[in-house]
Amino acid sequence: MGGSNAQLVSGGRNGVLMFFPHEMDVLVVGAGPVGLFSALLLSKLGIRCTIIEQESRPAARSYGCVLHPSTLDLFDRIGLAEEVIAAGRKVERLAVYEGAERVGEVALQNLPIRHPFWLVLPQSELESLLLSHLPGPGVCWNYRLDELEPGENRVRAIVERLGQTGQGYGVADFEWTVVNRRSINAVFVIGADGITSRVRQSLSTEYIRLTSPEFFNVYEFTSNHELGAEARLILTEGSIAAVWPMLGKRVRWSVPVKLAEPFFPLRTKERVAWSIAEDMVEPTSLGIINDFIQRSAPWFRGAVEEVAWHDLVGFEQHLVSSWGNGRVWLVGDAAHQTFPLGVQSMNVGFTEAESLVEKLAAVLRDNAPLELLSGYGENCAAEWGHLLGQTARLIPRDQAAAWTHRYSQELLSSLPAAGDLLTELAPQLGFTFATLVPQTS
């Protein structure tokens, strides 16, 4: 890479100096799991790519923590499955409880799939693992996309380099400011920059809100209650909660909450690793989880011990009207959001990344027509029409239990599955996952 096409800038995997290219095949915006996976796939195909991220480092907490069997298949195809599985915890069953009663379960052990388990792996660990396999400098941290100008053969991107400046006297107060701006050219741009996506905004595509927001108190703490290889969904008052076994003695609870004065907390990811002692957690927060366990999950006999973290998060179901056009395309949370219990948005985002990269490679290396990419958007729209209940539903079978009728819609976004696996699991709970027949006038 010649000096005329690159500039020496601060960044890289460990903050060391690196060359920031001015010309590339693909610019990936966003270094979350789906963005990192996209860049890794591109690099394995020998496609020149650069990934930028406005944050200064990977996420430091678990966040999206469950990998579907289909995601493990993707990692297997690029030789990462063994390492990923070794770092996580296998979960083979998902039980459904209504109060103290176990009303159903889905199990993966007997299904004809390569990886008959879900894998619990903190997002922070997954991001670090993917980052370690990226060639060269990895990620250009502290670079924020400002503008995109799509052209016939290239996309011009204006990116801003962010730096910290000190404010005040005595006790320093740091804020992020724009240090400089530069123009770069890419043949394609992948927007993997999450729910506030700048790439999506540049496309002027509509981000359609499908439901009202739902709020969850998320708790991660150690406990002496052993869940083994099982996660659980808890049906309660028209909502669903979830508990997943984490690494070691940790458990992860996601508990729906009704707010007296609804607001929408900004979902920002903590970038500094830290934990909090129980006496540092608001007593009302601990009261909420203990209250919920006693009232809705009496089978959980464990004590709330060391609290790793707690947050109140809001989710709405959103879907883009278009996944992109021409030379700019979206993957993952930049294109969709659903409720968190089934971790569908992140896992389906990995599948989207593989599909998009395959089509980009065909255009870049095999001179396939640009129109090939329209099929990517059509396939994504069809998949999410099913997952969000627009074109398919979980339909209770004859003589199915009463709870299946009350919770069918909520359960669709709570099952950690998509595609063929969702069709396989539905009958185990007394449902058929069926495509809706359009009404004719």
C-alpha positions in Angstrom: 0.0 0.0 0.0 1.7 3.2 -1.2 2.1 6.4 0.8 -0.3 8.2 -1.6 -3.1 5.8 -0.7 -2.7 5.6 3.1 -2.0 7.8 6.1 -0.3 7.0 9.4 -2.9 7.4 12.1 -3.4 6.3 15.7 -5.5 3.2 16.2 -5.1 -0.5 15.7 -5.8 -3.4 17.9 -3.7 -2.1 20.8 -3.7 1.6 20.1 -0.4 1.3 18.1 0.2 3.3 14.9 -1.3 1.9 11.8 -1.9 2.8 8.2 -5.4 4.0 7.4 -6.1 3.3 3.7 -7.8 5.9 1.5 -8.9 3.2 -1.0 -10.4 -0.2 -0.2 -12.9 -2.8 -1.5 -15.2 -2.7 1.5 -15.6 -0.3 4.4 -17.3 -2.0 7.4 -18.8 0.5 9.8 -19.2 -0.9 13.3 -17.1 -3.3 15.3 -19.8 -5.2 17.2 -20.0 -9.0 16.7 -21.7 -8.8 13.3 -19.3 -6.1 12.0 -16.3 -8.0 13.1 -17.6 -11.3 11.6 -18.2 -9.5 8.3 -14.7 -8.2 8.2 -13.3 -11.6 9.1 -15.2 -13.2 6.3 -14.0 -10.6 3.8 -10.4 -11.0 4.9 -10.6 -14.8 4.5 -11.6 -14.2 0.9 -8.7 -11.9 0.3 -10.9 -8.8 -0.1 -9.4 -5.6 1.1 -11.5 -4.2 3.9 -11.3 -1.7 6.7 -13.5 -1.6 9.8 -14.1 1.6 11.7 -15.7 2.0 15.1 -16.4 5.2 17.0 -15.8 3.6 20.4 -12.2 3.1 21.7 -12.4 -0.6 22.5 -14.7 -3.7 22.4 -17.7 -4.1 24.8 -16.8 -5.1 28.3 -20.0 -6.9 29.4 -22.0 -9.9 28.2 -24.9 -8.2 26.4 -26.1 -10.6 23.6 -24.8 -13.8 25.2 -26.4 -16.7 23.4 -25.2 -18.2 20.1 -27.7 -20.3 18.0 -26.7 -23.7 16.5 -26.8 -22.0 13.1 -24.2 -19.4 14.2 -21.9 -22.2 15.4 -22.3 -23.8 11.9 -21.1 -20.5 10.4 -18.1 -20.4 12.8 -17.4 -24.0 11.8 -17.1 -23.1 8.2 -14.3 -20.6 8.9 -12.5 -22.8 11.4 -13.5 -21.0 14.6 -16.2 -23.2 16.1 -13.8 -25.3 18.3 -12.3 -22.2 19.9 -15.7 -20.5 20.3 -17.2 -23.5 21.9 -14.3 -24.0 24.3 -14.8 -20.5 25.6 -18.5 -20.9 26.3 -21.1 -23.0 28.1 -23.4 -25.4 26.3 -27.2 -25.3 27.0 -29.2 -28.3 25.6 -32.7 -27.5 26.8 -35.0 -24.6 27.2 -37.8 -25.1 29.7 -41.0 -23.1 29.9 -42.5 -22.4 33.4 -45.7 -20.8 34.5 -45.1 -20.0 38.1 -44.0 -23.2 39.9 -45.2 -25.4 37.1 -43.1 -26.7 34.2 -45.4 -26.5 31.2 -43.1 -27.4 28.4 -39.6 -27.6 27.0 -37.6 -27.7 23.8 -34.5 -29.8 23.5 -31.8 -29.9 20.9 -30.0 -33.2 21.7 -32.0 -35.4 19.3 -32.3 -33.0 16.4 -30.3 -33.8 13.2 -28.1 -30.7 13.5 -24.3 -30.4 13.7 -24.3 -28.5 17.0 -27.2 -29.7 19.1 -26.9 -27.0 21.8 -27.0 -23.3 22.3 -23.8 -21.7 23.5 -23.7 -19.1 26.2 -20.7 -16.8 25.5 -20.5 -13.2 26.8 -20.5 -10.7 23.9 -17.3 -9.2 25.3 -15.6 -12.5 25.0 -16.9 -13.1 21.5 -15.8 -9.7 20.3 -12.3 -10.2 21.7 -12.1 -13.7 20.0 -13.2 -12.4 16.6 -10.9 -9.4 16.9 -7.9 -11.7 17.6 -8.4 -13.4 14.3 -8.6 -10.3 12.2 -5.4 -9.8 10.1 -3.3 -6.7 10.3 -4.2 -3.9 12.6 -7.8 -5.1 13.2 -10.1 -2.2 13.9 -9.6 1.6 13.4 -11.0 2.7 16.8 -12.3 6.2 17.5 -13.4 6.7 13.9 -16.9 7.8 13.3 -18.8 7.9 10.0 -20.1 11.4 9.1 -21.3 11.2 5.5 -21.6 8.8 2.6 -21.7 9.8 -1.0 -22.5 6.8 -3.2 -21.3 7.0 -6.8 -21.5 4.8 -9.8 -18.3 2.9 -9.1 -17.3 3.9 -5.6 -18.7 5.2 -2.3 -17.0 8.3 -0.8 -17.1 8.2 3.0 -16.2 11.1 5.2 -15.0 9.8 8.5 -14.1 11.7 11.7 -11.3 10.8 14.0 -12.3 11.3 17.7 -10.0 12.3 20.5 -10.4 13.2 24.2 -9.8 16.7 25.5 -9.7 17.7 29.1 -12.1 20.2 30.6 -12.2 21.9 34.0 -9.7 22.4 36.7 -8.7 20.3 39.7 -10.6 17.2 38.6 -10.2 16.5 34.9 -13.4 16.0 32.9 -12.8 14.5 29.5 -15.0 14.7 26.4 -14.8 13.3 22.9 -14.2 15.8 20.1 -13.4 15.6 16.4 -9.6 15.7 15.9 -9.7 15.6 12.1 -11.8 14.5 9.1 -10.7 12.6 6.1 -12.2 11.2 2.9 -11.9 7.6 1.9 -13.2 5.6 -1.1 -14.7 2.1 -1.0 -16.3 0.0 -3.7 -18.9 -1.2 -1.1 -20.0 -0.2 2.4 -21.4 -2.5 5.0 -23.4 -0.8 7.8 -23.1 -2.9 10.9 -23.3 0.1 13.3 -26.3 -0.8 15.4 -29.7 0.7 16.2 -28.5 4.3 15.7 -26.8 3.4 12.4 -25.3 6.3 10.5 -25.2 4.1 7.4 -28.9 3.6 7.6 -29.5 7.3 8.0 -27.3 8.0 4.9 -29.6 5.7 2.9 -32.7 7.6 4.1 -34.4 4.2 4.4 -37.3 4.1 6.8 -36.8 2.3 10.2 -40.3 1.1 10.8 -41.5 0.8 14.4 -43.7 -2.3 14.7 -44.5 -2.4 18.5 -44.5 -0.2 21.5 -41.3 -0.4 23.7 -40.9 -3.1 26.2 -38.5 -2.7 29.2 -36.4 -5.3 30.9 -34.3 -5.3 34.1 -31.3 -7.3 33.2 -29.3 -8.8 36.1 -26.2 -10.9 36.1 -25.1 -12.3 39.4 -23.5 -15.4 41.0 -25.8 -17.8 42.7 -25.6 -21.2 44.3 -28.6 -22.5 42.2 -27.3 -24.7 39.5 -29.3 -24.7 36.3 -27.0 -27.2 34.6 -27.5 -27.4 30.8 -30.9 -25.8 30.9 -32.2 -22.2 30.4 -35.8 -21.2 31.3 -38.5 -19.0 30.1 -41.0 -17.7 32.7 -44.5 -16.8 31.7 -45.8 -14.0 33.8 -48.7 -11.6 33.5 -48.7 -11.5 29.7 -45.0 -11.2 29.4 -42.0 -13.5 29.4 -38.9 -13.5 31.5 -35.7 -15.6 31.0 -32.9 -17.0 33.0 -29.7 -18.4 31.3 -26.8 -20.1 33.0 -23.6 -18.2 32.4 -20.0 -19.2 32.8 -19.1 -20.4 36.3 -21.7 -19.7 38.9 -23.2 -16.7 37.1 -26.8 -16.5 35.9 -28.4 -14.0 33.7 -32.0 -12.8 34.4 -34.0 -10.7 32.0 -37.2 -9.5 33.7 -40.0 -7.5 32.1 -40.9 -4.4 33.9 -43.8 -1.9 33.6 -42.6 1.7 34.1 -44.9 4.2 35.9 -43.3 6.9 33.7 -42.1 5.2 30.5 -38.9 6.5 28.9 -36.5 5.0 26.5 -33.0 4.4 27.9 -30.3 4.7 25.4 -28.7 1.3 24.8 -25.0 2.1 25.1 -22.4 -0.6 25.7 -20.0 -0.4 28.6 -16.5 -0.4 27.3 -14.6 -0.6 30.7 -14.7 -3.9 32.5 -15.9 -3.6 36.1 -18.1 -5.3 38.6 -20.2 -3.9 41.4 -20.6 -5.1 45.0 -24.1 -5.9 46.2 -24.1 -3.0 48.6 -23.5 -0.7 45.6 -26.6 -1.8 43.9 -29.8 0.2 44.6 -31.8 -1.7 47.2 -34.9 -1.2 45.0 -33.2 -3.0 42.2 -32.3 -6.0 44.3 -35.8 -5.9 45.7 -37.2 -6.2 42.2 -35.3 -9.3 41.3 -35.9 -11.0 44.7 -39.6 -10.1 44.5 -39.9 -11.5 41.0 -38.2 -14.8 41.9 -40.4 -15.3 44.9 -43.6 -14.5 43.1 -43.0 -15.9 39.6 -40.1 -18.4 39.8 -40.4 -20.2 43.2 -38.4 -23.1 41.8 -35.2 -20.9 41.9 -33.8 -21.5 45.3 -30.5 -19.7 44.9 -29.4 -16.5 46.7 -28.5 -13.4 44.8 -24.8 -13.3 45.6 -22.2 -11.1 43.9 -23.9 -8.8 41.3 -21.7 -8.4 38.2 -24.0 -5.8 36.6 -27.6 -4.6 36.3 -29.2 -2.4 33.7 -32.7 -1.3 32.6 -33.0 -1.6 28.8 -35.8 -0.9 26.4 -36.5 -2.7 23.2 -38.9 -2.0 20.3 -39.5 -4.2 17.3 -38.1 -2.3 14.3 -37.5 -3.2 10.7 -36.0 -1.3 7.8 -38.0 -0.7 4.7 -34.9 -1.6 2.6 -31.6 -3.4 3.4 -29.8 -1.1 1.1 -29.1 -0.4 -2.6 -26.3 -0.2 -5.0 -23.0 -0.2 -3.1 -24.3 0.4 0.5 -25.9 -2.4 2.5 -27.0 -3.1 6.1 -26.5 -6.1 8.4 -27.6 -6.9 12.0 -29.1 -4.4 14.4 -28.6 -1.6 11.8 -31.5 -3.2 10.0 -33.7 -4.8 12.7 -34.4 -5.0 16.4 -36.6 -7.4 18.3 -37.1 -8.3 21.9 -33.9 -9.7 23.6 -34.8 -13.1 25.1 -34.2 -15.2 21.9 -31.1 -13.2 20.8 -32.4 -13.4 17.3 -31.2 -10.0 16.0 -27.5 -10.7 16.6 -27.6 -14.4 15.4 -29.6 -13.7 12.2 -27.2 -10.8 11.7 -24.4 -13.4 11.3 -26.3 -15.2 8.7 -27.0 -11.9 6.9 -23.2 -11.1 7.0 -22.3 -14.4 5.3 -24.9 -14.0 2.6 -23.9 -10.4 1.9 -20.2 -11.1 1.8 -20.7 -14.0 -0.6 -22.6 -11.7 -3.0 -20.0 -8.9 -2.6 -17.2 -11.4 -3.4 -19.1 -12.5 -6.6 -19.3 -8.9 -7.8 -15.7 -8.0 -6.8 -13.9 -11.1 -8.0 -16.2 -12.8 -10.5 -17.7 -9.7 -12.2 -21.2 -10.7 -11.2 -23.8 -8.0 -11.9 -24.5 -5.4 -9.1 -28.2 -6.5 -9.3 -27.2 -9.7 -7.6 -27.2 -7.8 -4.3 -31.0 -7.1 -4.5 -31.6 -10.7 -3.8 -29.8 -10.2 -0.4 -32.3 -7.6 0.7 -35.3 -9.7 -0.5 -34.1 -12.8 1.4 -33.6 -10.7 4.6 -37.0 -9.1 4.3 -38.6 -12.6 4.0 -36.8 -13.9 7.0 -37.8 -11.0 9.2 -41.3 -11.1 8.0 -41.5 -14.6 9.6 -39.6 -13.7 12.8 -41.7 -10.6 13.5 -45.0 -12.4 12.9 -45.9 -10.5 9.8 -45.9 -13.4 7.4 -45.8 -16.4 9.8 -47.1 -17.4 13.2 -46.8 -19.9 16.0 -50.2 -21.5 15.8 -51.3 -23.7 18.8 -52.1 -27.3 17.7 -55.4 -29.0 18.5 -55.6 -29.8 22.2 -52.5 -27.7 23.0 -52.3 -26.4 26.5 -54.1 -23.1 27.4 -50.9 -21.2 27.9 -49.9 -21.7 24.2 -52.9 -19.6 23.2 -52.1 -16.8 25.6 -48.4 -16.5 24.8 -47.9 -17.5 21.2 -47.0 -14.1 19.9 -44.6 -13.3 22.8 -43.0 -16.7 22.4 -42.1 -16.1 18.8 -39.4 -13.6 19.7 -38.4 -15.4 22.9 -37.2 -18.7 21.3 -33.5 -18.7 20.5 -34.1 -19.9 17.0 -34.7 -18.8 13.4 -35.3 -20.5 10.0 -35.5 -24.3 10.0 -34.7 -24.6 13.7 -37.7 -22.6 14.6 -39.9 -24.9 12.5 -38.3 -27.9 14.3 -38.7 -26.6 17.8 -42.3 -25.3 17.5 -44.0 -28.8 17.7 -42.1 -29.6 20.9 -44.2 -26.9 22.6 -47.5 -27.7 20.9 -47.2 -25.3 18.0 -47.0 -25.3 14.3 -44.8 -22.6 12.8 -46.9 -21.7 9.7 -46.7 -19.2 6.9 -49.7 -17.0 6.8 -51.8 -17.1 3.6 -52.5 -13.6 2.3 -56.1 -12.6 2.3 -57.7 -12.0 -1.1 -60.4 -9.5 -1.6 
